[in-house]
Structures are given as C-alpha cells and as structure tokens.
Amino acid sequence: MSSLYHPELQHCRRLFLRNYVTTMSIGVHDYEKAAKQRVLINVDVFIPLGVSTPKEDQLDEVVDYDFILQTVTNRIARGHIQLQETLCDDVAAMLLNHPKVKAVRISSEKCDAYDNCDSVGVEIFRFKQTL
C-alpha cells in the first residue's frame, strides 16, 4: 500500500517539494568526496487538516512551503553526507520537529551515478513518534 493511502493520513493535507535538483557533497567513495554530485530530492509533508485549514486565507494558518525547501537546504549546508539514507533520515527528523507535521516521505536520487540509468536512490516514510 502506498504511504499516500495510509489510513492515518486520510485527514491530512499533503505539501510537497517535487523534483528539487541540487548539487551537493555526498558519497562514500574518494571520487565522490572530491566533487559535488547532482541529487534530485522529493519531499511530501503530511499536515492534519485540523491545523492546516485556513479560515482567514492567511499564511500563518498553514505550514509555509518555504519551510520544506529551507529544511532541505539547511541540512545540505551542514556539509558532506556519506549516505543518501542519512540525508533522508536527517531531513525527515528535522521536518518532523515542526509541531504541525504528522508524517513525511522523502526520496533522494543521485542523478549521475551510472551511465546506463536515470538515477539511484532511496526513499523513506516516517510518522511522528507519539508518546
């Protein structure tokens, strides 16, 4: 079952950052550490409708899209990342720290890793931990 159809998300709004391409320092091999690589990132953020349905048509009533892009760029700016799994896990944790975010789905793809395919990557889906 796709995460988009998870029963806990039926009353959520999905915000997304689609096909964000950036050049960043990522990889475990020496040649990867020597040069930045093109990486494609996709993010879905799930926000309960009860905390994201505007009544006055004002930005402060919802989660601003800028939050998603800023979170991704802030993590990348911290420096070299060895694994795409680490990139996705870190961004997920940062996004889930927002009080209105219930769940996230994040994928990362190295665009130029191999000549004979479009990309290689990883995708994760995480719910906010509740106590």
Summary of the structure (lengths in Angstrom):
residues: 131
radius of gyration: 16.0
end to end distance: 25.6
largest distance: 53.1
contacts: 347
relative contact order: 0.21
helix: 32%
strand: 33%
